Amino acid sequence: MTLQDLIKRNHEIWEYYVASDIKRLGHEWPRGEYVRGLVGDVGALVKLTMGKDGLREIENVDEKLAHELGDCFSCLLLIAEKYGIDPEKAFLDTMNELEARGKKMDLARSHSL
């Protein structure tokens, strides 16, 4: 599958969540809620990586870790859509920036905010 195929599939699945939220809440989640949902998924991901690294006991850690990575990826694609960001362009632009910084040995400097 291409990234565009994954984005399309992700959108199709999230439409079920939108319909469920409208039925349950009377409205779709505001886009910021998807970001907050990602934070929860990342928290679960941290715990699962701790399990994978032997710091926590978690049954079926590989299966759960793969699932959580899928959840996080799905959320990232959805957030990009909600905020009008082309994820492929954003990724490639970021990799090009990091490559340029890496060639100058300037990777430790914070650049996010």
C-alpha positions as CSV (number, residue, x, y, z in Angstrom):
1,M,0.0,0.0,0.0
2,T,1.1,3.5,-0.7
3,L,0.9,6.3,1.9
4,Q,-2.1,7.7,0.0
5,D,-3.8,4.3,0.2
6,L,-3.2,4.3,4.0
7,I,-4.6,7.8,4.3
8,K,-7.7,6.8,2.4
9,R,-8.2,3.7,4.5
10,N,-7.7,5.7,7.7
11,H,-10.3,8.2,6.6
12,E,-12.8,5.5,5.9
13,I,-12.3,3.9,9.3
14,W,-12.5,7.3,11.2
15,E,-15.9,8.0,9.5
16,Y,-17.3,5.3,11.7
17,Y,-16.0,7.1,14.8
18,V,-17.4,10.4,13.5
19,A,-20.9,8.8,13.0
20,S,-20.7,7.2,16.5
21,D,-19.7,10.5,18.1
22,I,-22.5,12.3,16.3
23,K,-25.0,9.7,17.5
24,R,-23.6,9.6,21.0
25,L,-22.6,13.2,21.6
26,G,-24.6,15.1,19.1
27,H,-21.4,16.3,17.3
28,E,-18.1,15.3,16.0
29,W,-15.1,15.7,18.3
30,P,-13.3,19.0,17.9
31,R,-10.0,18.5,16.1
32,G,-8.0,19.2,19.3
33,E,-9.6,16.2,21.0
34,Y,-7.8,13.9,18.4
35,V,-4.5,15.4,19.6
36,R,-5.4,14.7,23.2
37,G,-6.4,11.2,22.2
38,L,-3.0,10.7,20.7
39,V,-1.4,11.8,24.0
40,G,-3.2,8.9,25.6
41,D,-2.1,6.5,22.9
42,V,1.5,7.7,23.3
43,G,1.3,7.1,27.1
44,A,0.2,3.5,26.4
45,L,3.0,3.2,23.8
46,V,5.5,4.3,26.5
47,K,4.3,1.6,28.9
48,L,4.4,-1.1,26.2
49,T,8.0,-0.2,25.2
50,M,8.9,-0.4,28.9
51,G,7.4,-3.9,28.8
52,K,9.4,-4.8,25.6
53,D,12.5,-3.5,27.4
54,G,11.9,-5.7,30.4
55,L,10.9,-2.9,32.8
56,R,7.2,-4.0,33.0
57,E,5.5,-7.4,32.8
58,I,3.0,-7.3,29.9
59,E,1.5,-10.3,28.3
60,N,1.5,-10.4,24.5
61,V,3.7,-7.3,24.4
62,D,4.7,-7.6,20.8
63,E,1.0,-7.8,19.6
64,K,0.0,-4.9,21.9
65,L,3.0,-2.8,20.8
66,A,2.2,-3.3,17.1
67,H,-1.4,-2.4,17.8
68,E,-0.5,0.8,19.7
69,L,1.9,1.9,17.0
70,G,-0.9,1.4,14.5
71,D,-3.2,3.5,16.7
72,C,-0.6,6.3,17.0
73,F,0.0,6.2,13.2
74,S,-3.7,6.4,12.5
75,C,-4.1,9.4,14.9
76,L,-1.2,11.2,13.3
77,L,-2.7,10.7,9.9
78,L,-6.1,12.0,11.1
79,I,-4.6,15.0,12.9
80,A,-2.7,15.9,9.7
81,E,-6.0,15.7,7.8
82,K,-7.9,17.8,10.4
83,Y,-5.2,20.5,10.4
84,G,-4.7,20.5,6.6
85,I,-1.2,19.1,6.7
86,D,0.1,16.9,3.9
87,P,1.8,14.1,6.0
88,E,4.0,12.9,3.1
89,K,5.3,16.5,2.4
90,A,5.7,17.2,6.1
91,F,7.7,14.0,6.6
92,L,10.0,14.6,3.6
93,D,10.5,18.2,4.5
94,T,11.5,17.2,8.0
95,M,13.8,14.5,6.8
96,N,15.5,16.9,4.5
97,E,15.9,19.4,7.3
98,L,17.3,16.7,9.6
99,E,19.7,15.5,6.9
100,A,21.0,19.0,6.4
101,R,21.5,19.5,10.1
102,G,23.1,16.1,10.4
103,K,25.6,17.0,7.8
104,K,26.5,20.0,9.9
105,M,26.5,17.9,13.1
106,D,23.8,20.2,14.4
107,L,21.1,17.6,15.5
108,A,21.1,18.2,19.3
109,R,19.7,21.8,18.9
110,S,16.0,22.0,19.7
111,H,14.0,23.2,16.7
112,S,10.3,22.3,17.4
113,L,9.0,25.4,19.2
